[in-house]
Amino acid sequence: MVDFSGIQQHLTAITTAQTDYAKSAFESSKAYFEKLAGVKSPEKFLELTTEHTKSAFETFAAQATKIGELYKNFATEAFSSIKAKS
């Protein structure tokens, strides 16, 4: 019989990481739009948009790497458990 507790822990970690990223991205976008509502010049609009876009991309890239690593660890354990039982 395959022990699924380790696999379940990996899936929980993946779900938690994705949920945390979604919450963080939402809050960041909300703050951006709140700041954007007070913009009175095209220069400030461009500055805020550039700043937000850069930050969003950097955060996405870091989270994608982190979550990708979690998936890699999950797959490694899931298939090694199954392979060991074969």
VMD Tcl script that builds the backbone (N, CA, C; Angstrom):
set m [mol new atoms 258]
animate dup $m
set s [atomselect $m all]
$s set {name element resname resid chain x y z} {
  {N N MET 1 A 0.842 -1.184 0.000}
  {CA C MET 1 A 0.000 0.000 0.000}
  {C C MET 1 A 0.889 1.250 0.000}
  {N N VAL 2 A 0.503 2.219 -0.793}
  {CA C VAL 2 A 1.251 3.462 -0.925}
  {C C VAL 2 A 0.866 4.405 0.212}
  {N N ASP 3 A 1.884 5.031 0.828}
  {CA C ASP 3 A 1.642 6.016 1.882}
  {C C ASP 3 A 1.430 7.378 1.217}
  {N N PHE 4 A 0.224 7.886 1.335}
  {CA C PHE 4 A -0.123 9.141 0.678}
  {C C PHE 4 A 0.050 10.365 1.572}
  {N N SER 5 A 0.509 10.195 2.799}
  {CA C SER 5 A 0.614 11.344 3.702}
  {C C SER 5 A 1.648 12.357 3.203}
  {N N GLY 6 A 2.790 11.893 2.690}
  {CA C GLY 6 A 3.802 12.804 2.148}
  {C C GLY 6 A 3.299 13.521 0.911}
  {N N ILE 7 A 2.589 12.785 0.082}
  {CA C ILE 7 A 2.019 13.376 -1.132}
  {C C ILE 7 A 0.984 14.438 -0.758}
  {N N GLN 8 A 0.178 14.127 0.245}
  {CA C GLN 8 A -0.837 15.086 0.693}
  {C C GLN 8 A -0.176 16.352 1.241}
  {N N GLN 9 A 0.930 16.214 1.952}
  {CA C GLN 9 A 1.642 17.382 2.474}
  {C C GLN 9 A 2.147 18.267 1.334}
  {N N HIS 10 A 2.650 17.633 0.272}
  {CA C HIS 10 A 3.115 18.413 -0.885}
  {C C HIS 10 A 1.955 19.156 -1.545}
  {N N LEU 11 A 0.828 18.482 -1.703}
  {CA C LEU 11 A -0.334 19.133 -2.316}
  {C C LEU 11 A -0.844 20.280 -1.449}
  {N N THR 12 A -0.803 20.100 -0.142}
  {CA C THR 12 A -1.206 21.170 0.770}
  {C C THR 12 A -0.265 22.367 0.640}
  {N N ALA 13 A 1.028 22.106 0.553}
  {CA C ALA 13 A 2.016 23.187 0.404}
  {C C ALA 13 A 1.801 23.936 -0.910}
  {N N ILE 14 A 1.518 23.216 -1.975}
  {CA C ILE 14 A 1.267 23.834 -3.287}
  {C C ILE 14 A 0.017 24.709 -3.218}
  {N N THR 15 A -1.051 24.166 -2.647}
  {CA C THR 15 A -2.300 24.914 -2.540}
  {C C THR 15 A -2.120 26.167 -1.689}
  {N N THR 16 A -1.404 26.044 -0.599}
  {CA C THR 16 A -1.153 27.185 0.283}
  {C C THR 16 A -0.343 28.258 -0.442}
  {N N ALA 17 A 0.701 27.849 -1.150}
  {CA C ALA 17 A 1.538 28.807 -1.878}
  {C C ALA 17 A 0.731 29.532 -2.951}
  {N N GLN 18 A -0.100 28.798 -3.679}
  {CA C GLN 18 A -0.906 29.425 -4.723}
  {C C GLN 18 A -1.950 30.367 -4.130}
  {N N THR 19 A -2.560 29.972 -3.032}
  {CA C THR 19 A -3.554 30.819 -2.374}
  {C C THR 19 A -2.909 32.093 -1.835}
  {N N ASP 20 A -1.754 31.943 -1.194}
  {CA C ASP 20 A -1.042 33.107 -0.668}
  {C C ASP 20 A -0.652 34.069 -1.779}
  {N N TYR 21 A -0.198 33.530 -2.907}
  {CA C TYR 21 A 0.167 34.385 -4.040}
  {C C TYR 21 A -1.068 35.113 -4.588}
  {N N ALA 22 A -2.171 34.393 -4.717}
  {CA C ALA 22 A -3.398 35.018 -5.236}
  {C C ALA 22 A -3.858 36.148 -4.329}
  {N N LYS 23 A -3.812 35.928 -3.019}
  {CA C LYS 23 A -4.200 36.978 -2.074}
  {C C LYS 23 A -3.262 38.181 -2.188}
  {N N SER 24 A -1.980 37.907 -2.248}
  {CA C SER 24 A -0.980 38.965 -2.339}
  {C C SER 24 A -1.148 39.761 -3.637}
  {N N ALA 25 A -1.356 39.072 -4.741}
  {CA C ALA 25 A -1.534 39.743 -6.032}
  {C C ALA 25 A -2.800 40.599 -6.025}
  {N N PHE 26 A -3.852 40.081 -5.423}
  {CA C PHE 26 A -5.098 40.841 -5.341}
  {C C PHE 26 A -4.893 42.112 -4.526}
  {N N GLU 27 A -4.262 41.991 -3.367}
  {CA C GLU 27 A -4.029 43.155 -2.506}
  {C C GLU 27 A -3.138 44.189 -3.208}
  {N N SER 28 A -2.131 43.712 -3.920}
  {CA C SER 28 A -1.244 44.608 -4.654}
  {C C SER 28 A -2.006 45.351 -5.754}
  {N N SER 29 A -2.839 44.640 -6.471}
  {CA C SER 29 A -3.634 45.270 -7.532}
  {C C SER 29 A -4.639 46.249 -6.950}
  {N N LYS 30 A -5.231 45.886 -5.832}
  {CA C LYS 30 A -6.191 46.775 -5.171}
  {C C LYS 30 A -5.500 48.081 -4.770}
  {N N ALA 31 A -4.316 47.970 -4.178}
  {CA C ALA 31 A -3.563 49.165 -3.770}
  {C C ALA 31 A -3.191 50.011 -4.988}
  {N N TYR 32 A -2.816 49.355 -6.072}
  {CA C TYR 32 A -2.469 50.058 -7.311}
  {C C TYR 32 A -3.656 50.864 -7.822}
  {N N PHE 33 A -4.822 50.237 -7.887}
  {CA C PHE 33 A -5.995 50.933 -8.404}
  {C C PHE 33 A -6.453 52.060 -7.477}
  {N N GLU 34 A -6.256 51.874 -6.166}
  {CA C GLU 34 A -6.585 52.954 -5.234}
  {C C GLU 34 A -5.662 54.152 -5.470}
  {N N LYS 35 A -4.383 53.896 -5.684}
  {CA C LYS 35 A -3.438 54.980 -5.980}
  {C C LYS 35 A -3.771 55.621 -7.331}
  {N N LEU 36 A -4.132 54.786 -8.276}
  {CA C LEU 36 A -4.437 55.261 -9.624}
  {C C LEU 36 A -5.635 56.207 -9.629}
  {N N ALA 37 A -6.560 55.981 -8.718}
  {CA C ALA 37 A -7.748 56.836 -8.656}
  {C C ALA 37 A -7.394 58.279 -8.312}
  {N N GLY 38 A -6.269 58.478 -7.650}
  {CA C GLY 38 A -5.882 59.824 -7.269}
  {C C GLY 38 A -4.903 60.495 -8.212}
  {N N VAL 39 A -4.582 59.838 -9.298}
  {CA C VAL 39 A -3.607 60.383 -10.245}
  {C C VAL 39 A -4.210 61.568 -11.003}
  {N N LYS 40 A -3.402 62.608 -11.121}
  {CA C LYS 40 A -3.874 63.815 -11.802}
  {C C LYS 40 A -3.018 64.193 -13.009}
  {N N SER 41 A -1.963 63.416 -13.263}
  {CA C SER 41 A -1.116 63.750 -14.416}
  {C C SER 41 A -0.695 62.475 -15.147}
  {N N PRO 42 A -0.477 62.589 -16.441}
  {CA C PRO 42 A -0.022 61.429 -17.213}
  {C C PRO 42 A 1.322 60.890 -16.719}
  {N N GLU 43 A 2.182 61.779 -16.235}
  {CA C GLU 43 A 3.495 61.348 -15.750}
  {C C GLU 43 A 3.356 60.453 -14.519}
  {N N LYS 44 A 2.472 60.859 -13.609}
  {CA C LYS 44 A 2.248 60.066 -12.390}
  {C C LYS 44 A 1.594 58.734 -12.744}
  {N N PHE 45 A 0.679 58.756 -13.713}
  {CA C PHE 45 A 0.048 57.523 -14.181}
  {C C PHE 45 A 1.104 56.564 -14.708}
  {N N LEU 46 A 1.986 57.067 -15.541}
  {CA C LEU 46 A 3.038 56.235 -16.114}
  {C C LEU 46 A 3.974 55.703 -15.038}
  {N N GLU 47 A 4.324 56.551 -14.088}
  {CA C GLU 47 A 5.206 56.144 -12.993}
  {C C GLU 47 A 4.571 55.023 -12.165}
  {N N LEU 48 A 3.313 55.211 -11.768}
  {CA C LEU 48 A 2.620 54.194 -10.974}
  {C C LEU 48 A 2.458 52.889 -11.741}
  {N N THR 49 A 2.095 52.989 -13.004}
  {CA C THR 49 A 1.883 51.797 -13.816}
  {C C THR 49 A 3.184 51.034 -14.025}
  {N N THR 50 A 4.251 51.753 -14.285}
  {CA C THR 50 A 5.556 51.113 -14.475}
  {C C THR 50 A 5.996 50.415 -13.193}
  {N N GLU 51 A 5.856 51.108 -12.078}
  {CA C GLU 51 A 6.235 50.548 -10.783}
  {C C GLU 51 A 5.425 49.284 -10.475}
  {N N HIS 52 A 4.107 49.367 -10.674}
  {CA C HIS 52 A 3.240 48.223 -10.392}
  {C C HIS 52 A 3.552 47.042 -11.309}
  {N N THR 53 A 3.736 47.311 -12.581}
  {CA C THR 53 A 4.018 46.249 -13.541}
  {C C THR 53 A 5.333 45.549 -13.216}
  {N N LYS 54 A 6.353 46.323 -12.909}
  {CA C LYS 54 A 7.656 45.749 -12.565}
  {C C LYS 54 A 7.546 44.882 -11.314}
  {N N SER 55 A 6.897 45.406 -10.304}
  {CA C SER 55 A 6.727 44.666 -9.053}
  {C C SER 55 A 5.912 43.393 -9.267}
  {N N ALA 56 A 4.832 43.510 -10.029}
  {CA C ALA 56 A 3.973 42.348 -10.291}
  {C C ALA 56 A 4.737 41.267 -11.040}
  {N N PHE 57 A 5.545 41.655 -12.017}
  {CA C PHE 57 A 6.316 40.677 -12.772}
  {C C PHE 57 A 7.352 39.988 -11.892}
  {N N GLU 58 A 8.069 40.774 -11.081}
  {CA C GLU 58 A 9.091 40.198 -10.208}
  {C C GLU 58 A 8.472 39.233 -9.197}
  {N N THR 59 A 7.335 39.622 -8.643}
  {CA C THR 59 A 6.642 38.753 -7.690}
  {C C THR 59 A 6.158 37.484 -8.374}
  {N N PHE 60 A 5.588 37.630 -9.566}
  {CA C PHE 60 A 5.111 36.463 -10.311}
  {C C PHE 60 A 6.260 35.510 -10.615}
  {N N ALA 61 A 7.383 36.038 -11.083}
  {CA C ALA 61 A 8.521 35.190 -11.424}
  {C C ALA 61 A 9.037 34.435 -10.199}
  {N N ALA 62 A 9.122 35.116 -9.071}
  {CA C ALA 62 A 9.587 34.465 -7.844}
  {C C ALA 62 A 8.602 33.388 -7.388}
  {N N GLN 63 A 7.322 33.695 -7.438}
  {CA C GLN 63 A 6.318 32.712 -7.017}
  {C C GLN 63 A 6.236 31.545 -7.981}
  {N N ALA 64 A 6.375 31.795 -9.265}
  {CA C ALA 64 A 6.354 30.713 -10.254}
  {C C ALA 64 A 7.520 29.755 -10.014}
  {N N THR 65 A 8.669 30.298 -9.689}
  {CA C THR 65 A 9.833 29.467 -9.384}
  {C C THR 65 A 9.571 28.639 -8.128}
  {N N LYS 66 A 9.051 29.287 -7.098}
  {CA C LYS 66 A 8.769 28.605 -5.831}
  {C C LYS 66 A 7.737 27.494 -6.033}
  {N N ILE 67 A 6.650 27.812 -6.700}
  {CA C ILE 67 A 5.583 26.834 -6.909}
  {C C ILE 67 A 6.048 25.724 -7.841}
  {N N GLY 68 A 6.855 26.068 -8.839}
  {CA C GLY 68 A 7.428 25.044 -9.720}
  {C C GLY 68 A 8.281 24.054 -8.948}
  {N N GLU 69 A 9.047 24.554 -8.005}
  {CA C GLU 69 A 9.880 23.689 -7.156}
  {C C GLU 69 A 8.997 22.787 -6.286}
  {N N LEU 70 A 7.903 23.338 -5.775}
  {CA C LEU 70 A 6.971 22.526 -4.983}
  {C C LEU 70 A 6.366 21.404 -5.835}
  {N N TYR 71 A 6.001 21.724 -7.071}
  {CA C TYR 71 A 5.467 20.695 -7.977}
  {C C TYR 71 A 6.527 19.637 -8.290}
  {N N LYS 72 A 7.759 20.058 -8.479}
  {CA C LYS 72 A 8.837 19.114 -8.755}
  {C C LYS 72 A 9.018 18.152 -7.587}
  {N N ASN 73 A 9.027 18.698 -6.379}
  {CA C ASN 73 A 9.155 17.850 -5.187}
  {C C ASN 73 A 7.974 16.901 -5.044}
  {N N PHE 74 A 6.782 17.408 -5.334}
  {CA C PHE 74 A 5.581 16.578 -5.292}
  {C C PHE 74 A 5.681 15.420 -6.276}
  {N N ALA 75 A 6.038 15.727 -7.510}
  {CA C ALA 75 A 6.126 14.685 -8.539}
  {C C ALA 75 A 7.201 13.659 -8.195}
  {N N THR 76 A 8.321 14.134 -7.703}
  {CA C THR 76 A 9.402 13.222 -7.330}
  {C C THR 76 A 8.930 12.242 -6.271}
  {N N GLU 77 A 8.287 12.747 -5.237}
  {CA C GLU 77 A 7.824 11.847 -4.173}
  {C C GLU 77 A 6.684 10.951 -4.640}
  {N N ALA 78 A 5.752 11.521 -5.380}
  {CA C ALA 78 A 4.600 10.739 -5.830}
  {C C ALA 78 A 5.043 9.569 -6.707}
  {N N PHE 79 A 5.929 9.829 -7.655}
  {CA C PHE 79 A 6.341 8.759 -8.562}
  {C C PHE 79 A 7.340 7.816 -7.934}
  {N N SER 80 A 8.149 8.274 -7.000}
  {CA C SER 80 A 9.085 7.365 -6.345}
  {C C SER 80 A 8.325 6.419 -5.419}
  {N N SER 81 A 7.262 6.893 -4.783}
  {CA C SER 81 A 6.434 6.022 -3.933}
  {C C SER 81 A 5.756 4.949 -4.759}
  {N N ILE 82 A 5.225 5.362 -5.897}
  {CA C ILE 82 A 4.530 4.410 -6.779}
  {C C ILE 82 A 5.530 3.430 -7.389}
  {N N LYS 83 A 6.668 3.931 -7.821}
  {CA C LYS 83 A 7.689 3.092 -8.447}
  {C C LYS 83 A 8.236 2.081 -7.436}
  {N N ALA 84 A 8.417 2.506 -6.187}
  {CA C ALA 84 A 8.950 1.613 -5.155}
  {C C ALA 84 A 8.000 0.461 -4.878}
  {N N LYS 85 A 6.718 0.671 -5.042}
  {CA C LYS 85 A 5.715 -0.368 -4.778}
  {C C LYS 85 A 5.530 -1.311 -5.966}
  {N N SER 86 A 6.070 -0.943 -7.123}
  {CA C SER 86 A 5.886 -1.761 -8.340}
  {C C SER 86 A 6.771 -2.980 -8.326}
}
mol reanalyze $m
mol bondsrecalc $m
mol representation Tube
mol addrep $m
